[in-house]
Amino acid sequence: DSPERPPHVEHIGHDNEGTEHATGFRLDGSAAGLESWARSWDAAPALLTRIAQESSEFLITFPVGFNPRLDAVVSDTPWLRALSRVARRVNVENMWEVDPTTSFDYHYDIRDTYLPESVGLIYHPELPAAYERVYGKGMPPRLQPPQHPRFRFANAVCIVT
């Protein structure tokens, strides 16, 4: 007889680092600092995976394009991918639809997410190399300023059930 696993509802996405640094991650822009920051992004997929494995019922949402590590883990892990749906924003009236292609190729508009003096770190020229050193894969590309996605904040969300 095993104890019943509790249902769980979770939204992941308060900060790009996942759950470990709720008030932000401070770094100096050095290679070691960028690697530490990129490594901290793994907290979000670790939380999602634990919930999916331990809960009898769960609903997890997160904005696609916000945490590149979270996007990669869910889209590249067959059993998580099978539990996932991507909903995309259709218009400014905040209408959404399920993306029939199940694409994770969406960008998040970070203009309102970080303070102006720190927003540039997501565009640091060494960040993709740091990400690759940490995870062994290329970091998904970001829209470069002044380009930005069609809608503010999330242009797509992933729903894992």
C-alpha positions in Angstrom: 0.0 0.0 0.0 1.5 3.3 -1.1 0.3 6.7 0.2 -1.8 8.7 -2.2 0.2 11.3 -4.1 -1.3 14.8 -3.8 -2.5 16.9 -6.7 -0.4 19.9 -7.6 -0.9 23.2 -9.4 2.2 25.3 -10.2 3.2 28.3 -12.4 7.0 28.4 -13.1 8.4 31.7 -14.2 8.8 34.4 -11.5 12.4 34.9 -12.5 14.6 33.5 -15.3 16.5 31.5 -12.7 13.6 29.4 -11.7 12.8 29.1 -8.0 16.1 29.4 -6.2 16.6 33.2 -6.5 13.2 34.7 -6.0 14.7 38.2 -5.7 17.0 37.9 -8.7 20.4 36.6 -9.4 23.3 39.1 -9.1 26.3 38.6 -11.3 29.2 40.6 -12.6 29.2 39.5 -16.3 32.3 37.4 -15.9 32.5 33.9 -17.5 32.1 32.2 -14.2 29.2 34.5 -13.2 27.4 33.8 -16.5 27.9 30.0 -16.1 26.5 30.2 -12.6 23.5 32.1 -13.8 22.9 29.7 -16.7 23.3 26.7 -14.3 20.7 28.2 -12.0 18.1 28.0 -14.8 18.0 24.3 -14.2 16.0 24.8 -10.9 12.8 25.3 -12.9 13.0 22.0 -14.9 14.0 20.2 -11.8 10.9 21.4 -10.0 8.7 20.6 -13.0 10.1 17.1 -13.3 9.8 16.4 -9.6 6.1 17.5 -9.6 5.3 15.4 -12.7 6.9 12.3 -11.1 5.6 12.7 -7.5 2.0 14.1 -8.0 -1.0 12.0 -8.9 -2.5 15.0 -10.7 -0.8 18.2 -11.7 -1.2 21.3 -13.8 2.0 23.2 -14.5 2.3 26.3 -16.7 5.2 28.4 -17.8 5.9 31.1 -20.4 7.7 29.7 -23.4 10.9 31.6 -24.4 11.6 32.9 -20.9 13.8 30.2 -19.4 15.7 28.5 -22.3 16.7 25.6 -20.1 13.1 24.9 -19.1 12.0 25.0 -22.7 14.8 22.6 -23.8 14.1 20.1 -21.0 10.4 19.9 -21.7 10.7 19.9 -25.5 13.5 17.4 -25.6 12.3 14.9 -22.9 9.9 12.5 -24.6 7.7 11.7 -21.6 7.4 15.4 -20.6 6.8 16.4 -24.2 3.9 13.9 -24.4 2.3 15.6 -21.3 2.7 19.2 -22.8 0.7 21.5 -24.9 1.8 24.9 -26.1 -0.9 27.7 -26.3 -0.1 30.8 -28.3 -1.5 34.3 -27.9 -3.7 35.1 -30.9 -4.5 38.8 -30.4 -4.3 41.8 -28.1 -7.7 40.9 -26.6 -5.7 38.0 -24.9 -7.3 35.2 -26.9 -5.2 32.0 -26.9 -5.2 28.8 -29.0 -3.3 25.5 -28.8 -0.5 25.5 -31.3 -1.1 22.4 -33.5 2.6 22.2 -34.4 3.5 22.0 -30.7 6.4 24.4 -31.4 8.6 25.8 -28.6 9.8 28.5 -31.1 8.4 31.5 -29.3 10.1 34.5 -27.8 9.2 36.2 -24.5 9.2 40.0 -24.3 11.5 40.7 -21.4 11.3 44.5 -21.6 9.1 44.6 -18.5 10.8 41.7 -16.7 14.1 43.1 -15.6 15.3 46.5 -14.5 16.7 48.6 -17.4 20.3 48.3 -16.0 20.2 44.5 -15.9 18.1 43.6 -18.9 21.2 43.6 -21.1 22.7 40.6 -19.4 20.3 38.2 -21.2 22.0 39.6 -24.4 25.6 39.4 -23.0 27.7 38.2 -26.0 29.3 35.5 -23.8 26.0 34.1 -22.4 25.4 31.6 -25.3 28.9 30.2 -24.8 28.4 29.9 -21.1 25.1 28.1 -21.6 26.7 25.7 -24.0 29.5 25.0 -21.5 27.0 24.2 -18.8 24.5 22.2 -20.8 26.4 20.9 -23.8 23.9 22.4 -26.3 23.5 25.7 -28.0 21.3 28.3 -26.3 18.1 29.1 -28.2 18.5 32.4 -30.0 17.0 35.6 -28.6 15.5 38.5 -30.5 18.0 41.3 -30.4 17.0 44.8 -29.4 15.2 46.8 -30.7 13.3 43.8 -32.0 10.7 42.3 -29.7 7.9 39.8 -30.0 4.4 40.7 -31.2 2.8 40.9 -27.7 4.2 42.1 -24.3 5.3 39.4 -21.9 4.3 35.8 -22.9 3.6 35.1 -26.5 3.1 31.4 -25.7 2.7 29.3 -22.6 3.3 25.6 -22.0 0.7 23.6 -20.2 1.9 20.3 -18.6 -0.8 18.0 -17.3 
